[in-house]
């Protein structure tokens, strides 16, 4: 289909209030005037796309999503460039991932054309909400859920797809500062053969106990080990991990099916190779990692994802010990990759890989 019907409803938030919000948007706290919507039914397929006023959804208590967690989502950003245009970063990757997630959760796949159309429609309607200056952006959250009213374990016959938007600043309240990461002793984020590679709410719900443990330990984030052997690093609650070695290697855990295939992660592998580093995907044994940190063979670690982009990790903690990575600060490789990636996203650095898509 690839088209969305515009809304005739007035904006719900005044321009004065919008400008106040944009001066300090935070992350995930405020939402725009409009949202995109499309409905799928088993008999009719995908219906017409529409732009609606942002607001509450009306669902019955028997809506399948409440009982069987049949839902998925995505996350990407819209960036304001110096000439006022608005762009997004590798959205076709997000389209492919939401399609993979849909297959795993027995939801209907939305076409890449419709996915991109929904982004353009929302950003066109909410263009005044795209911030200017600094590392601000408009965070876009496409999501899909089973809205049919029934009790029974089967795939829903009615599904709703929405895109909402939220002006965003730094993901972490302290900004880009080295994270203290707690290594969960027992909990696992996802298991092999499960839904770890899909972007669904259950994976994030299962990380919350670990996040709570991390906060009690005075840490910013939690790192999970693999569910089978509990010996290899997996990922953080919502971010992939990279390890930088003194010999030029830069390693991220291989995609085993329990790790989310991050768009930022994939982009970093390319940018690291461009810099003459030796990026690879491999298993990273936790015991060997801490030994390499202690011996100085690991000089940097960082977390990455759409929301946080790239954030250094300065310290690992577990129940037995604490390890400082390098000097505990923001490593040179980490920050150089971050500067280049954000430079591409904001149009300050040449987009030599053709990763940007203009929305408005």
Secondary structure, DSSP 8 states (H G I E B T S, - for coil): ---EE---S--SS-HHHHHHHHHT--SSS---SEEEEEEEETTTEE--EEEEES------TTBHHHHH--EEE--EEEEE-TTS-EEEE-HHHHHHHHHHHHHHTT-----HHHHHHHHHHHHHHTGGGS--STT-EEEEEEEEEE--B--SSS--SEEEEEEEEEEE--SSTT-S--EEEEE-SS--S--TTTTTTS--HHHHHTTHHHHHHHHHTT-SEEEEE-TTTS-BEEEESS-EEEEEETTSEEEEE---SSS---HHHHHHHHHHHHTT-EEEEE--BHHHHHHHHHHT-EEEEEEEETTTEEEEEEEEE-SS-EEE-TTSS--HHHHHHHHHHHHHHTTSS--TT--EEE--
